[in-house]
Amino acid sequence: MIIINILHIGIDDTDSPDGMCTTFLASQIINKFEYNGIEIIDYPRLIRLNPFARFKTRGNGAVGLKILNDGNGDLAKKIVLDAVEKLSMFDCDNTNPGVIFYEGEITKEMENYAFRAIYEFITIEEAEEFGNSVGCEIHKFKKGRGIIGSIAAISLPLSDCTFELLTYRASENYGAKRRIDYESVYKMDKETFPDTFENIDYSEDYIAIEPKTPCPVLYGIRSNTVEALKKAGDIVQVSEPVVDWCIFKTNQHTDMHIQKTTDISSMNQYGCYEVEGEVKNKPKIIDGGHMFFHIFDESGEIECGAYEPTKNFRKTVSYLRPGDIIKVYGGIGEQNTFNIEKFKVIKLNDIEYKNPICKCGKRMTSAGKNKGFKCKKCGNKIQENEKVPIKITRFLKNAQFYETPVSARRHLSKPLCRMNL
């Protein structure tokens, strides 16, 4: 049996809101590896972590690389650490890079840690203790928070995965408007969807492949296959230099962050879940444009929110009414509110109780407490005090999913087009 010695490399927390991108840093490392004859195994990984973690990078994504460790391990480590030292946004207080190196097979224990990093909140101390216990070589810069994601990036099993093509712009163009031919993006989407997805939000006329931050990324296209990415990349046209590009294997749009739970009371803050409940009150919009309502089950209740950036999704949510049974997908944020990414209607409450209709055809009014109903048109009275059930037509449909628009969708949320819906 041939034993292949693998060196796993994890990198995280090198960017800031003002620039950089850990994927760009990874692409520069890959270029150096190829120049020095270091063999890279499989596609580099882009692993998105818990979107509700208290401390996170801009996209909350860590990068993982695998190389053949055939005597070039020390050189590879030097290339990685030099790149992190050179390119990380150290001026930002919240940028705290972490790098890990690990030799050997990924264990079940490491896989479980990776799922925790997606489901829960892990401290730097916990990550360091775990990394040391499984034999990781750990490098912390500043506080070193990046080691949390770095370990997860090499350890996460990808039973479901997508791919992303990222292109990078020249440094002199950072912060300037990206020169992307939008018509070519519409053409690309038309010719490659649903193999590629999340390209355009048609409801908002929003080009989703274009970042809105001053980072090195020119555009990013997401797909189920590498072949579709290559076709899409050939269609999209730009009028500025593309200095590099890289295809990443990723857990984006897999719902990997969602944990199934049977009751509301079992959910924890900063966790991500799917949970079923009954709508308690009609959704209401508040100042700022956010919409809230509560769902409940036998164990308790929780406030649910559809926030202003979800735009027309709030209109869909507004059609919910007390008594509807729904399953919500999302996570619990700082205010202990469940942030909805999508929901499925389980059973609609399509009954309203109204005053009876008089024999003359007019809807009757109350004759007073416990005095039945009377008709203002013909004067007829009846002694029954119970309103009658009326079946109503609902905008929402039973067994149907409803999701946030592309412009507001989280990296991990699985779109309906990937659910064959």
RAGIWO-V8840 format. One record per residue. RES is the residue in one small letter. PHI is phi in whole degrees, 0 to 359 (999 if undefined). PSI is psi as a letter, one per 40 degrees, with the letter a starting at -180 (999 if undefined). Layout:
res->RES phi->PHI psi->PSI
res->RES phi->PHI psi->PSI
This chain:
res->m phi->999 psi->h
res->i phi->275 psi->h
res->i phi->261 psi->h
res->i phi->261 psi->h
res->n phi->271 psi->h
res->i phi->251 psi->h
res->l phi->250 psi->h
res->h phi->267 psi->h
res->i phi->232 psi->h
res->g phi->239 psi->h
res->i phi->222 psi->h
res->d phi->202 psi->i
res->d phi->65 psi->f
res->t phi->253 psi->e
res->d phi->258 psi->a
res->s phi->207 psi->i
res->p phi->299 psi->e
res->d phi->265 psi->e
res->g phi->157 psi->a
res->m phi->65 psi->i
res->c phi->199 psi->h
res->t phi->298 psi->d
res->t phi->293 psi->d
res->f phi->294 psi->d
res->l phi->301 psi->d
res->a phi->297 psi->d
res->s phi->296 psi->d
res->q phi->292 psi->d
res->i phi->296 psi->d
res->i phi->300 psi->d
res->n phi->300 psi->d
res->k phi->294 psi->d
res->f phi->300 psi->d
res->e phi->297 psi->d
res->y phi->297 psi->d
res->n phi->263 psi->e
res->g phi->73 psi->f
res->i phi->273 psi->h
res->e phi->278 psi->h
res->i phi->267 psi->h
res->i phi->255 psi->h
res->d phi->66 psi->i
res->y phi->285 psi->i
res->p phi->299 psi->i
res->r phi->258 psi->i
res->l phi->241 psi->h
res->i phi->248 psi->h
res->r phi->276 psi->h
res->l phi->258 psi->a
res->n phi->308 psi->h
res->p phi->291 psi->e
res->f phi->250 psi->e
res->a phi->298 psi->i
res->r phi->294 psi->d
res->f phi->242 psi->h
res->k phi->206 psi->i
res->t phi->282 psi->i
res->r phi->304 psi->d
res->g phi->256 psi->e
res->n phi->52 psi->f
res->g phi->239 psi->h
res->a phi->248 psi->i
res->v phi->246 psi->h
res->g phi->233 psi->h
res->l phi->232 psi->i
res->k phi->234 psi->h
res->i phi->230 psi->i
res->l phi->284 psi->h
res->n phi->268 psi->g
res->d phi->248 psi->f
res->g phi->109 psi->e
res->n phi->259 psi->e
res->g phi->302 psi->d
res->d phi->295 psi->d
res->l phi->295 psi->d
res->a phi->299 psi->d
res->k phi->298 psi->d
res->k phi->296 psi->d
res->i phi->300 psi->d
res->v phi->296 psi->d
res->l phi->294 psi->d
res->d phi->296 psi->d
res->a phi->294 psi->d
res->v phi->295 psi->d
res->e phi->298 psi->d
res->k phi->280 psi->d
res->l phi->256 psi->e
res->s phi->293 psi->i
res->m phi->273 psi->g
res->f phi->294 psi->e
res->d phi->291 psi->e
res->c phi->276 psi->h
res->d phi->301 psi->d
res->n phi->268 psi->e
res->t phi->263 psi->h
res->n phi->224 psi->g
res->p phi->298 psi->i
res->g phi->218 psi->h
res->v phi->231 psi->h
res->i phi->229 psi->i
res->f phi->238 psi->h
res->y phi->215 psi->h
res->e phi->253 psi->h
res->g phi->114 psi->a
res->e phi->279 psi->i
res->i phi->286 psi->h
res->t phi->269 psi->i
res->k phi->299 psi->d
res->e phi->300 psi->d
res->m phi->289 psi->d
res->e phi->298 psi->d
res->n phi->297 psi->d
res->y phi->300 psi->d
res->a phi->299 psi->d
res->f phi->295 psi->d
res->r phi->299 psi->d
res->a phi->294 psi->d
res->i phi->269 psi->d
res->y phi->275 psi->d
res->e phi->230 psi->a
res->f phi->248 psi->h
res->i phi->245 psi->h
res->t phi->276 psi->i
res->i phi->300 psi->d
res->e phi->296 psi->d
res->e phi->298 psi->d
res->a phi->296 psi->d
res->e phi->295 psi->d
res->e phi->297 psi->d
res->f phi->294 psi->d
res->g phi->303 psi->d
res->n phi->296 psi->d
res->s phi->291 psi->d
res->v phi->258 psi->e
res->g phi->95 psi->f
res->c phi->285 psi->i
res->e phi->269 psi->h
res->i phi->252 psi->h
res->h phi->232 psi->h
res->k phi->250 psi->h
res->f phi->244 psi->h
res->k phi->56 psi->b
res->k phi->285 psi->d
res->g phi->74 psi->f
res->r phi->299 psi->d
res->g phi->297 psi->e
res->i phi->293 psi->d
res->i phi->301 psi->d
res->g phi->285 psi->d
res->s phi->298 psi->d
res->i phi->294 psi->d
res->a phi->296 psi->d
res->a phi->297 psi->d
res->i phi->270 psi->e
res->s phi->258 psi->d
res->l phi->288 psi->h
res->p phi->286 psi->i
res->l phi->243 psi->g
res->s phi->292 psi->d
res->d phi->237 psi->h
res->c phi->208 psi->i
res->t phi->233 psi->i
res->f phi->231 psi->i
res->e phi->227 psi->h
res->l phi->267 psi->h
res->l phi->246 psi->h
res->t phi->250 psi->i
res->y phi->236 psi->i
res->r phi->260 psi->i
res->a phi->292 psi->i
res->s phi->301 psi->d
res->e phi->292 psi->e
res->n phi->262 psi->e
res->y phi->303 psi->h
res->g phi->89 psi->e
res->a phi->274 psi->i
res->k phi->300 psi->h
res->r phi->287 psi->h
res->r phi->259 psi->g
res->i phi->252 psi->h
res->d phi->282 psi->h
res->y phi->297 psi->d
res->e phi->299 psi->d
res->s phi->290 psi->d
res->v phi->291 psi->d
res->y phi->298 psi->d
res->k phi->296 psi->d
res->m phi->300 psi->d
res->d phi->297 psi->d
res->k phi->298 psi->d
res->e phi->270 psi->e
res->t phi->239 psi->e
res->f phi->292 psi->h
res->p phi->266 psi->e
res->d phi->298 psi->d
res->t phi->254 psi->i
res->f phi->205 psi->i
res->e phi->62 psi->f
res->n phi->279 psi->d
res->i phi->218 psi->h
res->d phi->260 psi->g
res->y phi->292 psi->d
res->s phi->293 psi->d
res->e phi->249 psi->e
res->d phi->51 psi->f
res->y phi->244 psi->h
res->i phi->274 psi->h
res->a phi->279 psi->e
res->i phi->283 psi->e
res->e phi->262 psi->h
res->p phi->296 psi->i
res->k phi->247 psi->e
res->t phi->240 psi->i
res->p phi->279 psi->f
res->c phi->265 psi->i
res->p phi->288 psi->e
res->v phi->288 psi->h
res->l phi->275 psi->d
res->y phi->202 psi->i
res->g phi->222 psi->h
res->i phi->243 psi->h
res->r phi->249 psi->i
res->s phi->204 psi->i
res->n phi->277 psi->e
res->t phi->222 psi->i
res->v phi->292 psi->d
res->e phi->300 psi->d
res->a phi->295 psi->d
res->l phi->296 psi->d
res->k phi->295 psi->d
res->k phi->296 psi->d
res->a phi->297 psi->d
res->g phi->297 psi->d
res->d phi->287 psi->d
res->i phi->276 psi->d
res->v phi->293 psi->h
res->q phi->247 psi->h
res->v phi->228 psi->i
res->s phi->241 psi->f
res->e phi->217 psi->i
res->p phi->295 psi->h
res->v phi->259 psi->h
res->v phi->273 psi->e
res->d phi->192 psi->i
res->w phi->207 psi->i
res->c phi->203 psi->i
res->i phi->256 psi->h
res->f phi->249 psi->i
res->k phi->267 psi->h
res->t phi->214 psi->i
res->n phi->264 psi->e
res->q phi->299 psi->i
res->h phi->60 psi->f
res->t phi->244 psi->e
res->d phi->62 psi->f
res->m phi->296 psi->d
res->h phi->279 psi->e
res->i phi->274 psi->h
res->q phi->257 psi->h
res->k phi->278 psi->h
res->t phi->223 psi->i
res->t phi->267 psi->e
res->d phi->210 psi->i
res->i phi->294 psi->d
res->s phi->292 psi->e
res->s phi->277 psi->e
res->m phi->278 psi->i
res->n phi->239 psi->i
res->q phi->301 psi->i
res->y phi->75 psi->e
res->g phi->268 psi->i
res->c phi->239 psi->h
res->y phi->214 psi->i
res->e phi->243 psi->h
res->v phi->212 psi->i
res->e phi->259 psi->i
res->g phi->200 psi->i
res->e phi->259 psi->h
res->v phi->294 psi->h
res->k phi->268 psi->d
res->n phi->216 psi->i
res->k phi->291 psi->h
res->p phi->302 psi->h
res->k phi->232 psi->i
res->i phi->264 psi->i
res->i phi->243 psi->i
res->d phi->304 psi->h
res->g phi->102 psi->e
res->g phi->88 psi->e
res->h phi->276 psi->i
res->m phi->241 psi->h
res->f phi->225 psi->i
res->f phi->201 psi->i
res->h phi->243 psi->i
res->i phi->241 psi->i
res->f phi->215 psi->i
res->d phi->218 psi->a
res->e phi->295 psi->d
res->s phi->270 psi->d
res->g phi->161 psi->a
res->e phi->218 psi->i
res->i phi->211 psi->i
res->e phi->283 psi->h
res->c phi->245 psi->i
res->g phi->230 psi->h
res->a phi->244 psi->h
res->y phi->272 psi->i
res->e phi->310 psi->d
res->p phi->299 psi->e
res->t phi->281 psi->e
res->k phi->50 psi->b
res->n phi->293 psi->e
res->f phi->300 psi->d
res->r phi->297 psi->d
res->k phi->296 psi->d
res->t phi->298 psi->d
res->v phi->299 psi->d
res->s phi->297 psi->e
res->y phi->281 psi->e
res->l phi->293 psi->i
res->r phi->217 psi->i
res->p phi->308 psi->h
res->g phi->98 psi->e
res->d phi->292 psi->h
res->i phi->256 psi->h
res->i phi->226 psi->i
res->k phi->245 psi->h
res->v phi->255 psi->i
res->y phi->236 psi->h
res->g phi->162 psi->a
res->g phi->214 psi->i
res->i phi->256 psi->h
res->g phi->265 psi->a
res->e phi->303 psi->d
res->q phi->268 psi->e
res->n phi->61 psi->f
res->t phi->259 psi->h
res->f phi->280 psi->h
res->n phi->276 psi->h
res->i phi->278 psi->h
res->e phi->263 psi->d
res->k phi->197 psi->i
res->f phi->216 psi->i
res->k phi->242 psi->h
res->v phi->282 psi->h
res->i phi->269 psi->d
res->k phi->206 psi->h
res->l phi->276 psi->i
res->n phi->275 psi->g
res->d phi->253 psi->f
res->i phi->240 psi->h
res->e phi->240 psi->i
res->y phi->254 psi->h
res->k phi->231 psi->i
res->n phi->299 psi->i
res->p phi->293 psi->i
res->i phi->265 psi->h
res->c phi->292 psi->i
res->k phi->297 psi->e
res->c phi->275 psi->e
res->g phi->103 psi->e
res->k phi->264 psi->i
res->r phi->292 psi->h
res->m phi->280 psi->i
res->t phi->243 psi->i
res->s phi->292 psi->h
res->a phi->268 psi->e
res->g phi->121 psi->i
res->k phi->301 psi->h
res->n phi->60 psi->f
res->k phi->246 psi->e
res->g phi->80 psi->a
res->f phi->229 psi->i
res->k phi->225 psi->i
res->c phi->251 psi->h
res->k phi->288 psi->d
res->k phi->279 psi->d
res->c phi->246 psi->e
res->g phi->84 psi->e
res->n phi->297 psi->i
res->k phi->231 psi->i
res->i phi->228 psi->i
res->q phi->270 psi->e
res->e phi->300 psi->h
res->n phi->257 psi->e
res->e phi->272 psi->h
res->k phi->289 psi->i
res->v phi->255 psi->i
res->p phi->285 psi->h
res->i phi->235 psi->h
res->k phi->283 psi->h
res->i phi->245 psi->i
res->t phi->271 psi->h
res->r phi->250 psi->i
res->f phi->292 psi->d
res->l phi->285 psi->i
res->k phi->237 psi->i
res->n phi->298 psi->i
res->a phi->68 psi->e
res->q phi->254 psi->i
res->f phi->268 psi->i
res->y phi->225 psi->h
res->e phi->232 psi->i
res->t phi->293 psi->i
res->p phi->289 psi->i
res->v phi->307 psi->d
res->s phi->295 psi->e
res->a phi->243 psi->e
res->r phi->278 psi->h
res->r phi->285 psi->i
res->h phi->304 psi->d
res->l phi->271 psi->e
res->s phi->294 psi->h
res->k phi->279 psi->h
res->p phi->287 psi->i
res->l phi->298 psi->d
res->c phi->293 psi->d
res->r phi->272 psi->e
res->m phi->255 psi->e
res->n phi->57 psi->f
res->l phi->242 psi->999
